[in-house]
Amino acid sequence: MNSENPTFEKTTTPLGVGGFPIASEYLMVLVNVGLARGMNTQLCLSGAQLPVQVLLNPGTVVGNESIRRVIQNLLGRMHLEELVVAFIEQIGMLNHGALSVAMQSSASILEAIQVAVLYRHT
């Protein structure tokens, strides 16, 4: 990768930290949640060991620990329940189909979280 003009290949090797790959689109949703709450991009990505340019390249994958760090940054500004609701609102039915419908039709925030966890394990 050229440090002056970074490009990212679509690969299953995660960028950032962590051995479990997560689609960068989820990172983009999390950063959008932060931006909507007055955070800037650098603050959202602080400590995640990811360049800002990763947000410009859908289709790449990000390490789970980098995603966890972004979530921690967001939780420094909002409660878990608020983050879950904001994430569900941002995720969008068109992009995430059945998972989005299942989460949006959950009876409670806890049920929505449980649905997401069950989906991750399938």
C-alpha positions as CSV (number, residue, x, y, z in Angstrom):
1,M,0.0,0.0,0.0
2,N,1.3,3.4,-0.9
3,S,1.3,5.6,2.2
4,E,0.7,8.8,0.2
5,N,-2.2,7.4,-1.8
6,P,-3.5,4.3,-0.1
7,T,-5.7,1.9,-1.9
8,F,-7.3,-1.2,-0.5
9,E,-7.9,-4.4,-2.4
10,K,-11.1,-6.3,-1.7
11,T,-9.7,-9.1,0.5
12,T,-10.7,-11.4,3.3
13,T,-7.6,-10.3,5.3
14,P,-8.8,-7.8,7.8
15,L,-7.4,-4.2,8.0
16,G,-6.6,-3.0,11.4
17,V,-6.5,-5.3,14.5
18,G,-8.2,-8.6,15.1
19,G,-8.4,-11.9,13.3
20,F,-12.1,-12.0,12.6
21,P,-13.1,-10.1,9.5
22,I,-16.1,-7.7,9.6
23,A,-17.4,-5.9,6.5
24,S,-16.2,-2.3,6.4
25,E,-19.8,-1.3,5.7
26,Y,-20.5,-1.9,9.4
27,L,-17.6,0.4,10.3
28,M,-19.1,3.1,8.1
29,V,-22.5,2.7,9.9
30,L,-20.8,3.1,13.3
31,V,-18.8,6.2,12.1
32,N,-22.1,7.7,10.8
33,V,-23.6,7.2,14.2
34,G,-20.7,9.0,15.8
35,L,-20.9,11.8,13.2
36,A,-24.6,12.2,13.9
37,R,-23.7,12.7,17.6
38,G,-21.2,15.4,17.0
39,M,-18.0,13.3,16.9
40,N,-15.5,13.7,14.1
41,T,-14.1,10.8,12.0
42,Q,-10.7,10.8,13.8
43,L,-12.4,10.6,17.2
44,C,-14.5,7.7,16.0
45,L,-11.5,5.8,14.7
46,S,-9.2,6.7,17.6
47,G,-7.1,3.7,18.7
48,A,-8.7,1.5,16.0
49,Q,-5.4,1.4,14.0
50,L,-7.4,2.2,10.8
51,P,-6.7,4.9,8.2
52,V,-9.6,7.3,7.4
53,Q,-9.4,6.1,3.8
54,V,-10.9,2.7,4.8
55,L,-14.2,4.5,4.9
56,L,-13.9,5.3,1.2
57,N,-13.6,1.6,0.2
58,P,-16.7,-0.5,0.7
59,G,-16.1,-4.2,0.2
60,T,-13.0,-4.4,2.4
61,V,-13.0,-6.1,5.7
62,V,-11.9,-4.7,9.1
63,G,-10.6,-6.7,12.1
64,N,-13.0,-7.3,14.9
65,E,-10.8,-5.6,17.5
66,S,-10.7,-2.4,15.4
67,I,-14.5,-2.5,15.3
68,R,-14.6,-3.0,19.1
69,R,-12.4,0.0,19.6
70,V,-14.7,2.2,17.5
71,I,-17.7,0.9,19.5
72,Q,-15.8,1.8,22.7
73,N,-15.2,5.3,21.4
74,L,-18.9,5.7,20.7
75,L,-19.8,4.4,24.1
76,G,-17.7,7.2,25.6
77,R,-20.3,9.6,24.2
78,M,-23.6,7.6,24.5
79,H,-25.2,4.7,26.4
80,L,-25.2,1.2,24.9
81,E,-29.0,1.3,24.4
82,E,-28.7,4.6,22.4
83,L,-25.9,3.2,20.3
84,V,-28.0,0.1,19.5
85,V,-31.0,2.1,18.4
86,A,-28.9,4.5,16.4
87,F,-27.1,1.6,14.7
88,I,-30.4,-0.1,13.8
89,E,-31.7,3.2,12.4
90,Q,-28.5,3.6,10.3
91,I,-28.2,0.1,9.1
92,G,-30.9,0.3,6.5
93,M,-33.3,-2.3,5.2
94,L,-31.9,-2.2,1.6
95,N,-28.3,-3.0,2.7
96,H,-28.9,-5.6,5.3
97,G,-32.2,-7.3,4.6
98,A,-33.3,-10.0,7.0
99,L,-31.1,-8.8,9.9
100,S,-32.4,-5.3,9.7
101,V,-36.0,-6.4,9.6
102,A,-35.5,-8.8,12.5
103,M,-33.8,-6.1,14.6
104,Q,-36.3,-3.4,13.8
105,S,-39.2,-5.7,14.6
106,S,-37.8,-6.8,18.0
107,A,-39.9,-6.1,21.0
108,S,-37.1,-4.6,23.0
109,I,-33.5,-3.4,22.7
110,L,-32.3,-6.5,24.5
111,E,-34.2,-8.7,21.9
112,A,-32.6,-6.7,19.0
113,I,-29.1,-7.3,20.5
114,Q,-29.9,-11.0,20.9
115,V,-31.1,-11.2,17.3
116,A,-27.8,-9.6,16.1
117,V,-25.7,-12.0,18.3
118,L,-27.6,-15.0,17.0
119,Y,-27.2,-13.8,13.4
120,R,-23.4,-13.4,13.9
121,H,-23.2,-17.0,15.0
122,T,-24.9,-18.4,11.9
